[in-house]
Amino acid sequence: MRAALISAVLIGVVLGRHLLKLEELRDAPPQQIAELLRPCLRSLTGADGRSTP
């Protein structure tokens, strides 16, 4: 489930940035996008220090 959610988030960002050319994603530097996604992805992978079932 976690892998599917991570894939869905990343595919959504890629589609929004490159295919749909959403202005906010298109113009944002990759580092800014990574910084914004980092907490979400850490939470999904369990890298935030919390145990996940």
BELBELRA-V765393 format. One record per residue. N is the residue number from 1. RES is the residue in one small letter. PSI is psi in whole degrees, 0 to 359 (* if undefined). OMEGA is omega in degrees with one decimal (* if undefined). Layout:
BEGIN
n=N res=RES psi=PSI omega=OMEGA
n=N res=RES psi=PSI omega=OMEGA
END
This chain:
BEGIN
n=1 res=m psi=314 omega=-178.7
n=2 res=r psi=318 omega=179.1
n=3 res=a psi=321 omega=178.6
n=4 res=a psi=320 omega=178.9
n=5 res=l psi=319 omega=177.4
n=6 res=i psi=315 omega=178.3
n=7 res=s psi=316 omega=-179.7
n=8 res=a psi=318 omega=179.3
n=9 res=v psi=311 omega=-177.0
n=10 res=l psi=320 omega=177.3
n=11 res=i psi=319 omega=177.8
n=12 res=g psi=318 omega=179.0
n=13 res=v psi=315 omega=-179.8
n=14 res=v psi=314 omega=179.1
n=15 res=l psi=316 omega=179.8
n=16 res=g psi=321 omega=-176.4
n=17 res=r psi=313 omega=-170.7
n=18 res=h psi=322 omega=-176.5
n=19 res=l psi=309 omega=-178.8
n=20 res=l psi=342 omega=179.8
n=21 res=k psi=49 omega=175.8
n=22 res=l psi=128 omega=-170.7
n=23 res=e psi=312 omega=-176.8
n=24 res=e psi=319 omega=179.1
n=25 res=l psi=320 omega=-177.9
n=26 res=r psi=319 omega=-174.4
n=27 res=d psi=348 omega=-177.4
n=28 res=a psi=140 omega=174.4
n=29 res=p psi=144 omega=-179.7
n=30 res=p psi=323 omega=-179.9
n=31 res=q psi=321 omega=179.0
n=32 res=q psi=319 omega=178.0
n=33 res=i psi=315 omega=179.3
n=34 res=a psi=318 omega=179.8
n=35 res=e psi=321 omega=179.5
n=36 res=l psi=326 omega=-179.4
n=37 res=l psi=337 omega=-173.7
n=38 res=r psi=310 omega=-179.1
n=39 res=p psi=321 omega=179.1
n=40 res=c psi=312 omega=-177.9
n=41 res=l psi=323 omega=176.3
n=42 res=r psi=320 omega=179.3
n=43 res=s psi=317 omega=-178.8
n=44 res=l psi=329 omega=-178.1
n=45 res=t psi=351 omega=-177.7
n=46 res=g psi=7 omega=-179.6
n=47 res=a psi=1 omega=-179.8
n=48 res=d psi=3 omega=177.1
n=49 res=g psi=350 omega=178.7
n=50 res=r psi=142 omega=177.7
n=51 res=s psi=142 omega=178.9
n=52 res=t psi=143 omega=-179.2
n=53 res=p psi=* omega=*
END
